[in-house]
Amino acid sequence: MRTRVLVFFSLWSHFVLVFLLCFPVLLNAAELNETAGSSQLSRDEIEIQSGVFLVADLKIMDAHFGKTVVLILHHDAGGSSGLVINRPTEQVLKDLLPTVEWPVPVEAIFEGGPVLRDETLALLFRSKNTPQNMEPVFKDVYVTRKARVFAGILQDETQSKGHRLYAGYAGWSPGQLEAERRRGDWHVLFADVDVLFDEDVSQTWSEMFARTQRRFVKKDPQGLHFKTLSKNIPKKD
């Protein structure tokens, strides 16, 4: 009988010891999960809206969208539109608008997408203050398609690293983008203003794709993301 009691107390002591050793680990894990739930979310929970990046999956082999990152400018029940941000071209403003005297003679153009490639120009502008005649995309980032607004910004040499020009745009008909996302063609991340205006875009897609492989992302790291945007950017028919 005494032997059984000793064995029982020995087993109980081991159980208590293991519990005391493991409890802090379990408590920390619970706290980490609670923290993750409050400050992070699954990538699949990020809604398509203005001010998010679409990151092309490896399965996309299309010449227009393979290994691209697209900034969504507008998204609603009527369709979606955005700009490819990592496709620089050798064209300059004078190539597209030869009859206009631009204050800056050489201004590189990015390929914004396949829609109206030779007819539509858009300018993304980074500013702490709300500029006139421009539409918000997300925090501190605005867009315009008006040539007179281009001129005013391009004339200001202090803004040389705070703007970017795009020819054409990417467009989706109602429900098309959602279907492509469900199919796994696109991954969605909150847009990053520093990535958007990075001078070297050669690694933009690979860096953003690496981010999409993480299980969780921070909630809205740039702050306010606007839900609506100008109707100026035409949608795909």
matplotlib code that plots the C-alpha trace (Angstrom):
import matplotlib.pyplot as plt

x = [0.0, 2.8, 4.5, 1.3, 1.0, 4.6, 4.1, 1.0, 2.7, 5.6, 3.4, 1.4, 4.6, 5.8, 2.5, 2.6, 6.1, 5.3, 2.3, 4.3, 6.9, 4.4, 1.9, 4.0, 4.4, 0.7, -0.1, 2.3, 0.9, -2.6, -1.5, 0.2, -2.9, -5.0, -2.5, -2.6, -6.3, -6.4, -3.6, -3.4, -5.7, -5.5, -4.5, -7.8, -9.7, -8.4, -11.2, -10.6, -10.9, -9.1, -5.7, -4.8, -2.1, -3.0, 0.0, 0.0, 0.3, 2.9, 0.2, -0.5, 1.5, -0.3, 2.1, 0.2, 0.0, 2.6, 4.7, 2.9, 1.7, -1.5, -2.6, -6.4, -7.9, -11.6, -13.7, -17.4, -20.3, -19.7, -16.2, -12.6, -9.7, -6.1, -2.5, 0.3, 3.1, 6.2, 6.3, 8.6, 8.9, 11.4, 8.7, 8.7, 5.9, 6.9, 6.4, 2.8, 2.0, 4.4, 2.4, 2.5, 5.4, 6.1, 8.1, 10.1, 11.3, 12.2, 9.6, 9.6, 6.3, 5.1, 2.8, -0.4, -2.1, -3.4, -6.6, -6.4, -2.6, -2.1, -4.9, -5.0, -2.4, -2.7, -0.5, -0.1, 1.0, 2.3, 1.4, 0.8, -1.7, -4.8, -4.0, -6.7, -8.2, -6.9, -8.8, -7.7, -6.5, -5.2, -3.3, -1.2, -1.6, -3.8, -4.5, -5.4, -5.8, -5.9, -3.0, -3.1, -2.7, 0.3, 2.0, 1.7, 3.2, 5.9, 7.0, 7.7, 11.2, 10.7, 8.1, 10.5, 10.3, 6.7, 4.9, 4.7, 3.1, 1.2, 0.0, -3.1, -4.8, -6.0, -9.7, -12.1, -15.9, -18.4, -17.4, -14.4, -11.7, -13.5, -13.6, -10.0, -9.1, -11.1, -9.3, -6.0, -4.8, -4.3, -3.2, -4.3, -2.2, -2.6, -0.8, 2.6, 3.4, 7.1, 6.9, 4.7, 7.3, 10.4, 12.9, 14.0, 11.0, 13.0, 12.3, 8.8, 6.9, 9.2, 9.1, 5.4, 4.9, 7.0, 4.7, 1.7, 3.1, 2.9, -0.2, -1.0, -0.6, -0.8, -4.2, -4.1, -0.4, -0.8, -3.7, -6.9, -7.8, -10.5, -13.5, -14.4, -12.5, -13.1, -15.1, -12.6, -10.7, -12.8, -13.8, -13.3, -16.3]
y = [0.0, 2.4, 1.7, 2.6, 5.8, 6.7, 5.9, 8.0, 11.0, 10.6, 10.6, 13.6, 15.5, 14.9, 16.1, 19.3, 20.0, 19.5, 21.7, 24.5, 24.3, 24.3, 26.9, 30.0, 28.7, 28.1, 31.5, 33.2, 31.4, 32.5, 36.1, 35.9, 34.6, 37.3, 39.9, 38.5, 38.6, 42.3, 43.6, 41.1, 39.3, 36.5, 37.6, 36.1, 38.6, 41.7, 43.0, 44.3, 48.0, 51.2, 51.3, 47.6, 45.8, 42.9, 40.6, 38.2, 34.5, 32.4, 30.8, 34.0, 33.7, 36.5, 39.0, 42.0, 40.7, 38.1, 39.0, 42.3, 44.3, 46.3, 49.3, 49.2, 52.7, 51.9, 48.9, 48.5, 46.5, 48.1, 46.8, 47.5, 49.5, 49.9, 50.6, 48.2, 49.7, 47.7, 48.0, 51.0, 51.8, 53.7, 56.2, 59.8, 62.4, 63.9, 60.6, 60.4, 64.1, 65.6, 68.8, 69.8, 71.8, 70.0, 71.8, 68.6, 67.4, 63.8, 62.1, 58.3, 56.6, 53.4, 50.9, 51.2, 48.4, 47.2, 49.3, 52.5, 52.2, 55.0, 57.2, 57.4, 59.0, 58.9, 60.5, 59.2, 61.9, 61.6, 64.5, 65.1, 67.8, 67.2, 68.5, 70.2, 68.4, 65.0, 62.0, 60.0, 56.4, 55.8, 57.7, 60.4, 59.1, 60.7, 60.3, 62.5, 62.2, 66.0, 67.3, 70.7, 69.1, 67.1, 70.3, 72.0, 69.0, 68.4, 72.0, 71.6, 70.1, 69.4, 66.7, 64.8, 61.7, 62.1, 61.3, 58.8, 58.7, 55.7, 55.1, 52.9, 51.1, 47.6, 47.1, 44.3, 43.9, 43.4, 40.3, 39.5, 40.4, 38.5, 35.4, 35.7, 36.0, 32.9, 31.1, 32.0, 34.4, 37.3, 37.8, 41.0, 43.1, 46.6, 49.1, 50.4, 53.9, 53.4, 50.4, 52.4, 55.1, 53.0, 54.0, 50.4, 48.3, 45.3, 43.4, 44.8, 41.7, 39.2, 41.2, 41.5, 37.9, 36.9, 38.9, 37.1, 33.8, 34.9, 33.7, 37.0, 40.6, 43.8, 45.5, 48.5, 49.5, 52.8, 54.0, 55.1, 53.4, 55.2, 53.1, 55.1, 56.8, 59.0, 57.7, 59.4, 56.2, 54.4, 50.8, 47.9, 47.4]
z = [0.0, 0.9, -2.4, -4.3, -2.4, -3.2, -6.8, -6.9, -5.3, -7.6, -10.7, -9.3, -8.7, -12.2, -13.6, -11.5, -12.6, -16.2, -15.9, -14.2, -16.9, -19.8, -18.4, -19.3, -22.8, -23.2, -21.7, -24.1, -27.1, -26.0, -25.7, -29.1, -30.7, -29.1, -30.3, -33.8, -33.8, -32.8, -35.1, -37.9, -40.3, -42.8, -46.3, -47.5, -45.4, -47.2, -49.4, -52.9, -52.7, -53.8, -52.2, -52.3, -54.4, -56.6, -56.8, -59.8, -59.0, -60.7, -62.7, -64.7, -67.9, -69.7, -71.3, -69.8, -66.2, -65.6, -62.6, -62.1, -59.1, -59.7, -57.6, -57.5, -58.1, -58.2, -57.3, -57.0, -58.4, -61.8, -62.2, -61.2, -62.6, -61.6, -62.6, -63.1, -61.0, -62.0, -65.8, -66.8, -70.5, -72.6, -73.6, -72.4, -72.3, -75.6, -77.3, -76.3, -76.5, -79.1, -79.6, -75.9, -74.4, -71.1, -68.3, -67.9, -71.3, -70.2, -68.0, -67.9, -68.5, -66.9, -68.6, -66.5, -68.3, -71.7, -71.9, -73.9, -73.8, -76.4, -75.2, -71.5, -69.1, -65.3, -62.7, -59.2, -56.7, -53.1, -50.8, -47.1, -48.1, -50.2, -53.7, -55.8, -58.8, -57.7, -56.4, -53.3, -53.7, -50.2, -47.5, -49.0, -52.6, -55.2, -58.9, -61.8, -65.6, -66.3, -68.3, -66.7, -63.3, -64.7, -65.8, -62.4, -60.6, -63.1, -63.0, -59.3, -59.0, -55.3, -56.3, -58.6, -56.4, -55.4, -58.7, -61.4, -64.9, -66.4, -69.9, -70.1, -67.3, -66.2, -66.2, -65.1, -65.8, -63.0, -61.0, -63.2, -60.6, -57.8, -60.0, -60.9, -57.2, -56.3, -59.1, -57.4, -60.1, -57.7, -54.1, -52.3, -50.0, -48.6, -50.8, -49.5, -50.5, -50.4, -52.7, -55.0, -55.6, -55.3, -58.0, -58.6, -59.5, -60.7, -57.5, -56.8, -57.8, -56.1, -52.9, -52.9, -53.9, -50.9, -48.6, -50.0, -48.7, -45.1, -43.3, -41.6, -42.6, -40.5, -40.6, -43.0, -42.4, -44.2, -42.2, -43.9, -47.2, -49.1, -50.1, -53.2, -56.0, -59.0, -61.9, -64.2, -64.8, -67.4, -66.9, -69.3, -71.6]

ax = plt.figure().add_subplot(projection="3d")
ax.plot(x, y, z, "-o")
ax.set_aspect("equal")
plt.show()
